[in-house]
Amino acid sequence: MNNLPQNKAEKPMRSIDSQALLAGQKLITIQHGQHQYVLRLTKENKLILTK
């Protein structure tokens, strides 16, 4: 999934499987600094991230 060119000094981009992240849920919250986001799995199997 990582098709972006990388500088050889950079670490490889980390990849997290969405099923592992959602852990069987359709909706999770993600805390980023002082902000909270909602990651939602739709009926069409798409991911939507909202603030």
mmCIF file of the N, C-alpha and C atoms, coordinates in Angstrom:
data_MODEL
# 
_entry.id   MODEL 
# 
loop_
_atom_site.group_PDB 
_atom_site.id 
_atom_site.type_symbol 
_atom_site.label_atom_id 
_atom_site.label_alt_id 
_atom_site.label_comp_id 
_atom_site.label_asym_id 
_atom_site.label_entity_id 
_atom_site.label_seq_id 
_atom_site.pdbx_PDB_ins_code 
_atom_site.Cartn_x 
_atom_site.Cartn_y 
_atom_site.Cartn_z 
_atom_site.occupancy 
_atom_site.B_iso_or_equiv 
_atom_site.pdbx_formal_charge 
_atom_site.auth_seq_id 
_atom_site.auth_comp_id 
_atom_site.auth_asym_id 
_atom_site.auth_atom_id 
_atom_site.pdbx_PDB_model_num 
ATOM 1   N N  . MET A 1 1  ? 0.820   -1.192 0.000  1.00 0.00 ? 1  MET A N  1 
ATOM 2   C CA . MET A 1 1  ? 0.000   0.000  0.000  1.00 0.00 ? 1  MET A CA 1 
ATOM 3   C C  . MET A 1 1  ? 0.865   1.258  0.000  1.00 0.00 ? 1  MET A C  1 
ATOM 4   N N  . ASN A 1 2  ? 2.103   1.126  0.390  1.00 0.00 ? 2  ASN A N  1 
ATOM 5   C CA . ASN A 1 2  ? 2.998   2.278  0.446  1.00 0.00 ? 2  ASN A CA 1 
ATOM 6   C C  . ASN A 1 2  ? 3.695   2.432  -0.898 1.00 0.00 ? 2  ASN A C  1 
ATOM 7   N N  . ASN A 1 3  ? 3.148   3.262  -1.779 1.00 0.00 ? 3  ASN A N  1 
ATOM 8   C CA . ASN A 1 3  ? 3.719   3.479  -3.098 1.00 0.00 ? 3  ASN A CA 1 
ATOM 9   C C  . ASN A 1 3  ? 4.481   4.790  -3.201 1.00 0.00 ? 3  ASN A C  1 
ATOM 10  N N  . LEU A 1 4  ? 4.611   5.515  -2.103 1.00 0.00 ? 4  LEU A N  1 
ATOM 11  C CA . LEU A 1 4  ? 5.289   6.802  -2.117 1.00 0.00 ? 4  LEU A CA 1 
ATOM 12  C C  . LEU A 1 4  ? 6.797   6.601  -2.094 1.00 0.00 ? 4  LEU A C  1 
ATOM 13  N N  . PRO A 1 5  ? 7.534   7.391  -2.865 1.00 0.00 ? 5  PRO A N  1 
ATOM 14  C CA . PRO A 1 5  ? 8.995   7.289  -2.796 1.00 0.00 ? 5  PRO A CA 1 
ATOM 15  C C  . PRO A 1 5  ? 9.486   7.712  -1.417 1.00 0.00 ? 5  PRO A C  1 
ATOM 16  N N  . GLN A 1 6  ? 10.514  7.034  -0.940 1.00 0.00 ? 6  GLN A N  1 
ATOM 17  C CA . GLN A 1 6  ? 11.027  7.334  0.392  1.00 0.00 ? 6  GLN A CA 1 
ATOM 18  C C  . GLN A 1 6  ? 12.510  7.656  0.322  1.00 0.00 ? 6  GLN A C  1 
ATOM 19  N N  . ASN A 1 7  ? 12.918  8.581  1.170  1.00 0.00 ? 7  ASN A N  1 
ATOM 20  C CA . ASN A 1 7  ? 14.322  8.856  1.368  1.00 0.00 ? 7  ASN A CA 1 
ATOM 21  C C  . ASN A 1 7  ? 14.899  7.642  2.088  1.00 0.00 ? 7  ASN A C  1 
ATOM 22  N N  . LYS A 1 8  ? 16.062  7.159  1.674  1.00 0.00 ? 8  LYS A N  1 
ATOM 23  C CA . LYS A 1 8  ? 16.629  5.955  2.281  1.00 0.00 ? 8  LYS A CA 1 
ATOM 24  C C  . LYS A 1 8  ? 16.887  6.118  3.770  1.00 0.00 ? 8  LYS A C  1 
ATOM 25  N N  . ALA A 1 9  ? 17.027  7.339  4.256  1.00 0.00 ? 9  ALA A N  1 
ATOM 26  C CA . ALA A 1 9  ? 17.266  7.578  5.676  1.00 0.00 ? 9  ALA A CA 1 
ATOM 27  C C  . ALA A 1 9  ? 15.972  7.500  6.489  1.00 0.00 ? 9  ALA A C  1 
ATOM 28  N N  . GLU A 1 10 ? 14.818  7.570  5.823  1.00 0.00 ? 10 GLU A N  1 
ATOM 29  C CA . GLU A 1 10 ? 13.540  7.539  6.526  1.00 0.00 ? 10 GLU A CA 1 
ATOM 30  C C  . GLU A 1 10 ? 13.153  6.111  6.881  1.00 0.00 ? 10 GLU A C  1 
ATOM 31  N N  . LYS A 1 11 ? 12.412  5.978  7.983  1.00 0.00 ? 11 LYS A N  1 
ATOM 32  C CA . LYS A 1 11 ? 11.876  4.678  8.357  1.00 0.00 ? 11 LYS A CA 1 
ATOM 33  C C  . LYS A 1 11 ? 10.713  4.348  7.433  1.00 0.00 ? 11 LYS A C  1 
ATOM 34  N N  . PRO A 1 12 ? 10.452  3.062  7.185  1.00 0.00 ? 12 PRO A N  1 
ATOM 35  C CA . PRO A 1 12 ? 9.307   2.700  6.343  1.00 0.00 ? 12 PRO A CA 1 
ATOM 36  C C  . PRO A 1 12 ? 8.000   3.150  6.982  1.00 0.00 ? 12 PRO A C  1 
ATOM 37  N N  . MET A 1 13 ? 7.027   3.503  6.145  1.00 0.00 ? 13 MET A N  1 
ATOM 38  C CA . MET A 1 13 ? 5.729   3.933  6.637  1.00 0.00 ? 13 MET A CA 1 
ATOM 39  C C  . MET A 1 13 ? 5.048   2.773  7.365  1.00 0.00 ? 13 MET A C  1 
ATOM 40  N N  . ARG A 1 14 ? 4.502   3.060  8.520  1.00 0.00 ? 14 ARG A N  1 
ATOM 41  C CA . ARG A 1 14 ? 3.818   2.055  9.327  1.00 0.00 ? 14 ARG A CA 1 
ATOM 42  C C  . ARG A 1 14 ? 2.435   1.788  8.746  1.00 0.00 ? 14 ARG A C  1 
ATOM 43  N N  . SER A 1 15 ? 2.026   0.533  8.716  1.00 0.00 ? 15 SER A N  1 
ATOM 44  C CA . SER A 1 15 ? 0.730   0.150  8.174  1.00 0.00 ? 15 SER A CA 1 
ATOM 45  C C  . SER A 1 15 ? -0.073  -0.577 9.251  1.00 0.00 ? 15 SER A C  1 
ATOM 46  N N  . ILE A 1 16 ? -1.336  -0.184 9.418  1.00 0.00 ? 16 ILE A N  1 
ATOM 47  C CA . ILE A 1 16 ? -2.222  -0.820 10.393 1.00 0.00 ? 16 ILE A CA 1 
ATOM 48  C C  . ILE A 1 16 ? -3.454  -1.304 9.656  1.00 0.00 ? 16 ILE A C  1 
ATOM 49  N N  . ASP A 1 17 ? -3.782  -2.569 9.786  1.00 0.00 ? 17 ASP A N  1 
ATOM 50  C CA . ASP A 1 17 ? -4.963  -3.129 9.150  1.00 0.00 ? 17 ASP A CA 1 
ATOM 51  C C  . ASP A 1 17 ? -6.219  -2.529 9.780  1.00 0.00 ? 17 ASP A C  1 
ATOM 52  N N  . SER A 1 18 ? -7.164  -2.101 8.963  1.00 0.00 ? 18 SER A N  1 
ATOM 53  C CA . SER A 1 18 ? -8.375  -1.461 9.481  1.00 0.00 ? 18 SER A CA 1 
ATOM 54  C C  . SER A 1 18 ? -9.181  -2.400 10.375 1.00 0.00 ? 18 SER A C  1 
ATOM 55  N N  . GLN A 1 19 ? -9.173  -3.694 10.078 1.00 0.00 ? 19 GLN A N  1 
ATOM 56  C CA . GLN A 1 19 ? -9.899  -4.644 10.925 1.00 0.00 ? 19 GLN A CA 1 
ATOM 57  C C  . GLN A 1 19 ? -9.287  -4.711 12.320 1.00 0.00 ? 19 GLN A C  1 
ATOM 58  N N  . ALA A 1 20 ? -7.970  -4.623 12.394 1.00 0.00 ? 20 ALA A N  1 
ATOM 59  C CA . ALA A 1 20 ? -7.306  -4.617 13.698 1.00 0.00 ? 20 ALA A CA 1 
ATOM 60  C C  . ALA A 1 20 ? -7.638  -3.335 14.450 1.00 0.00 ? 20 ALA A C  1 
ATOM 61  N N  . LEU A 1 21 ? -7.701  -2.224 13.746 1.00 0.00 ? 21 LEU A N  1 
ATOM 62  C CA . LEU A 1 21 ? -8.006  -0.933 14.361 1.00 0.00 ? 21 LEU A CA 1 
ATOM 63  C C  . LEU A 1 21 ? -9.450  -0.886 14.859 1.00 0.00 ? 21 LEU A C  1 
ATOM 64  N N  . LEU A 1 22 ? -10.377 -1.357 14.047 1.00 0.00 ? 22 LEU A N  1 
ATOM 65  C CA . LEU A 1 22 ? -11.797 -1.309 14.408 1.00 0.00 ? 22 LEU A CA 1 
ATOM 66  C C  . LEU A 1 22 ? -12.198 -2.422 15.388 1.00 0.00 ? 22 LEU A C  1 
ATOM 67  N N  . ALA A 1 23 ? -11.476 -3.533 15.383 1.00 0.00 ? 23 ALA A N  1 
ATOM 68  C CA . ALA A 1 23 ? -11.716 -4.658 16.312 1.00 0.00 ? 23 ALA A CA 1 
ATOM 69  C C  . ALA A 1 23 ? -13.187 -5.070 16.363 1.00 0.00 ? 23 ALA A C  1 
ATOM 70  N N  . GLY A 1 24 ? -13.797 -5.219 15.178 1.00 0.00 ? 24 GLY A N  1 
ATOM 71  C CA . GLY A 1 24 ? -15.178 -5.682 15.117 1.00 0.00 ? 24 GLY A CA 1 
ATOM 72  C C  . GLY A 1 24 ? -16.232 -4.604 15.304 1.00 0.00 ? 24 GLY A C  1 
ATOM 73  N N  . GLN A 1 25 ? -15.816 -3.381 15.563 1.00 0.00 ? 25 GLN A N  1 
ATOM 74  C CA . GLN A 1 25 ? -16.749 -2.266 15.753 1.00 0.00 ? 25 GLN A CA 1 
ATOM 75  C C  . GLN A 1 25 ? -16.988 -1.557 14.422 1.00 0.00 ? 25 GLN A C  1 
ATOM 76  N N  . LYS A 1 26 ? -18.082 -0.830 14.326 1.00 0.00 ? 26 LYS A N  1 
ATOM 77  C CA . LYS A 1 26 ? -18.368 -0.015 13.138 1.00 0.00 ? 26 LYS A CA 1 
ATOM 78  C C  . LYS A 1 26 ? -17.955 1.439  13.356 1.00 0.00 ? 26 LYS A C  1 
ATOM 79  N N  . LEU A 1 27 ? -17.667 1.796  14.611 1.00 0.00 ? 27 LEU A N  1 
ATOM 80  C CA . LEU A 1 27 ? -17.403 3.182  14.981 1.00 0.00 ? 27 LEU A CA 1 
ATOM 81  C C  . LEU A 1 27 ? -16.378 3.201  16.113 1.00 0.00 ? 27 LEU A C  1 
ATOM 82  N N  . ILE A 1 28 ? -15.313 3.989  15.942 1.00 0.00 ? 28 ILE A N  1 
ATOM 83  C CA . ILE A 1 28 ? -14.341 4.169  17.023 1.00 0.00 ? 28 ILE A CA 1 
ATOM 84  C C  . ILE A 1 28 ? -13.974 5.644  17.104 1.00 0.00 ? 28 ILE A C  1 
ATOM 85  N N  . THR A 1 29 ? -13.436 6.058  18.242 1.00 0.00 ? 29 THR A N  1 
ATOM 86  C CA . THR A 1 29 ? -12.935 7.418  18.383 1.00 0.00 ? 29 THR A CA 1 
ATOM 87  C C  . THR A 1 29 ? -11.413 7.372  18.401 1.00 0.00 ? 29 THR A C  1 
ATOM 88  N N  . ILE A 1 30 ? -10.816 8.411  17.845 1.00 0.00 ? 30 ILE A N  1 
ATOM 89  C CA . ILE A 1 30 ? -9.365  8.551  17.806 1.00 0.00 ? 30 ILE A CA 1 
ATOM 90  C C  . ILE A 1 30 ? -9.021  9.891  18.438 1.00 0.00 ? 30 ILE A C  1 
ATOM 91  N N  . GLN A 1 31 ? -8.197  9.861  19.475 1.00 0.00 ? 31 GLN A N  1 
ATOM 92  C CA . GLN A 1 31 ? -7.751  11.079 20.144 1.00 0.00 ? 31 GLN A CA 1 
ATOM 93  C C  . GLN A 1 31 ? -6.459  11.526 19.491 1.00 0.00 ? 31 GLN A C  1 
ATOM 94  N N  . HIS A 1 32 ? -6.423  12.771 19.013 1.00 0.00 ? 32 HIS A N  1 
ATOM 95  C CA . HIS A 1 32 ? -5.235  13.341 18.381 1.00 0.00 ? 32 HIS A CA 1 
ATOM 96  C C  . HIS A 1 32 ? -4.983  14.692 19.035 1.00 0.00 ? 32 HIS A C  1 
ATOM 97  N N  . GLY A 1 33 ? -4.025  14.716 19.956 1.00 0.00 ? 33 GLY A N  1 
ATOM 98  C CA . GLY A 1 33 ? -3.792  15.937 20.730 1.00 0.00 ? 33 GLY A CA 1 
ATOM 99  C C  . GLY A 1 33 ? -5.021  16.243 21.556 1.00 0.00 ? 33 GLY A C  1 
ATOM 100 N N  . GLN A 1 34 ? -5.547  17.442 21.422 1.00 0.00 ? 34 GLN A N  1 
ATOM 101 C CA . GLN A 1 34 ? -6.744  17.829 22.167 1.00 0.00 ? 34 GLN A CA 1 
ATOM 102 C C  . GLN A 1 34 ? -8.022  17.588 21.370 1.00 0.00 ? 34 GLN A C  1 
ATOM 103 N N  . HIS A 1 35 ? -7.907  17.013 20.191 1.00 0.00 ? 35 HIS A N  1 
ATOM 104 C CA . HIS A 1 35 ? -9.067  16.812 19.330 1.00 0.00 ? 35 HIS A CA 1 
ATOM 105 C C  . HIS A 1 35 ? -9.474  15.345 19.292 1.00 0.00 ? 35 HIS A C  1 
ATOM 106 N N  . GLN A 1 36 ? -10.763 15.120 19.170 1.00 0.00 ? 36 GLN A N  1 
ATOM 107 C CA . GLN A 1 36 ? -11.300 13.769 19.077 1.00 0.00 ? 36 GLN A CA 1 
ATOM 108 C C  . GLN A 1 36 ? -11.950 13.595 17.704 1.00 0.00 ? 36 GLN A C  1 
ATOM 109 N N  . TYR A 1 37 ? -11.630 12.500 17.041 1.00 0.00 ? 37 TYR A N  1 
ATOM 110 C CA . TYR A 1 37 ? -12.161 12.188 15.718 1.00 0.00 ? 37 TYR A CA 1 
ATOM 111 C C  . TYR A 1 37 ? -12.948 10.889 15.798 1.00 0.00 ? 37 TYR A C  1 
ATOM 112 N N  . VAL A 1 38 ? -13.863 10.709 14.852 1.00 0.00 ? 38 VAL A N  1 
ATOM 113 C CA . VAL A 1 38 ? -14.646 9.477  14.774 1.00 0.00 ? 38 VAL A CA 1 
ATOM 114 C C  . VAL A 1 38 ? -14.306 8.789  13.458 1.00 0.00 ? 38 VAL A C  1 
ATOM 115 N N  . LEU A 1 39 ? -13.928 7.519  13.549 1.00 0.00 ? 39 LEU A N  1 
ATOM 116 C CA . LEU A 1 39 ? -13.688 6.701  12.366 1.00 0.00 ? 39 LEU A CA 1 
ATOM 117 C C  . LEU A 1 39 ? -14.855 5.737  12.242 1.00 0.00 ? 39 LEU A C  1 
ATOM 118 N N  . ARG A 1 40 ? -15.530 5.798  11.097 1.00 0.00 ? 40 ARG A N  1 
ATOM 119 C CA . ARG A 1 40 ? -16.757 5.030  10.888 1.00 0.00 ? 40 ARG A CA 1 
ATOM 120 C C  . ARG A 1 40 ? -16.592 4.111  9.678  1.00 0.00 ? 40 ARG A C  1 
ATOM 121 N N  . LEU A 1 41 ? -17.067 2.871  9.811  1.00 0.00 ? 41 LEU A N  1 
ATOM 122 C CA . LEU A 1 41 ? -17.106 1.922  8.706  1.00 0.00 ? 41 LEU A CA 1 
ATOM 123 C C  . LEU A 1 41 ? -18.523 1.928  8.154  1.00 0.00 ? 41 LEU A C  1 
ATOM 124 N N  . THR A 1 42 ? -18.670 2.247  6.868  1.00 0.00 ? 42 THR A N  1 
ATOM 125 C CA . THR A 1 42 ? -19.997 2.361  6.265  1.00 0.00 ? 42 THR A CA 1 
ATOM 126 C C  . THR A 1 42 ? -20.513 1.002  5.796  1.00 0.00 ? 42 THR A C  1 
ATOM 127 N N  . LYS A 1 43 ? -21.785 0.975  5.417  1.00 0.00 ? 43 LYS A N  1 
ATOM 128 C CA . LYS A 1 43 ? -22.392 -0.243 4.861  1.00 0.00 ? 43 LYS A CA 1 
ATOM 129 C C  . LYS A 1 43 ? -21.712 -0.640 3.553  1.00 0.00 ? 43 LYS A C  1 
ATOM 130 N N  . GLU A 1 44 ? -21.121 0.334  2.866  1.00 0.00 ? 44 GLU A N  1 
ATOM 131 C CA . GLU A 1 44 ? -20.418 0.080  1.606  1.00 0.00 ? 44 GLU A CA 1 
ATOM 132 C C  . GLU A 1 44 ? -18.959 -0.320 1.837  1.00 0.00 ? 44 GLU A C  1 
ATOM 133 N N  . ASN A 1 45 ? -18.607 -0.565 3.108  1.00 0.00 ? 45 ASN A N  1 
ATOM 134 C CA . ASN A 1 45 ? -17.260 -0.982 3.511  1.00 0.00 ? 45 ASN A CA 1 
ATOM 135 C C  . ASN A 1 45 ? -16.211 0.103  3.237  1.00 0.00 ? 45 ASN A C  1 
ATOM 136 N N  . LYS A 1 46 ? -16.615 1.364  3.379  1.00 0.00 ? 46 LYS A N  1 
ATOM 137 C CA . LYS A 1 46 ? -15.695 2.493  3.243  1.00 0.00 ? 46 LYS A CA 1 
ATOM 138 C C  . LYS A 1 46 ? -15.456 3.098  4.618  1.00 0.00 ? 46 LYS A C  1 
ATOM 139 N N  . LEU A 1 47 ? -14.309 3.755  4.769  1.00 0.00 ? 47 LEU A N  1 
ATOM 140 C CA . LEU A 1 47 ? -13.977 4.417  6.024  1.00 0.00 ? 47 LEU A CA 1 
ATOM 141 C C  . LEU A 1 47 ? -14.206 5.915  5.897  1.00 0.00 ? 47 LEU A C  1 
ATOM 142 N N  . ILE A 1 48 ? -14.807 6.502  6.931  1.00 0.00 ? 48 ILE A N  1 
ATOM 143 C CA . ILE A 1 48 ? -15.025 7.945  6.982  1.00 0.00 ? 48 ILE A CA 1 
ATOM 144 C C  . ILE A 1 48 ? -14.469 8.454  8.306  1.00 0.00 ? 48 ILE A C  1 
ATOM 145 N N  . LEU A 1 49 ? -13.590 9.455  8.239  1.00 0.00 ? 49 LEU A N  1 
ATOM 146 C CA . LEU A 1 49 ? -13.017 10.078 9.428  1.00 0.00 ? 49 LEU A CA 1 
ATOM 147 C C  . LEU A 1 49 ? -13.590 11.481 9.553  1.00 0.00 ? 49 LEU A C  1 
ATOM 148 N N  . THR A 1 50 ? -14.229 11.763 10.691 1.00 0.00 ? 50 THR A N  1 
ATOM 149 C CA . THR A 1 50 ? -14.818 13.086 10.920 1.00 0.00 ? 50 THR A CA 1 
ATOM 150 C C  . THR A 1 50 ? -14.358 13.630 12.255 1.00 0.00 ? 50 THR A C  1 
ATOM 151 N N  . LYS A 1 51 ? -14.418 14.952 12.365 1.00 0.00 ? 51 LYS A N  1 
ATOM 152 C CA . LYS A 1 51 ? -14.038 15.629 13.603 1.00 0.00 ? 51 LYS A CA 1 
ATOM 153 C C  . LYS A 1 51 ? -15.262 15.892 14.427 1.00 0.00 ? 51 LYS A C  1 
# 
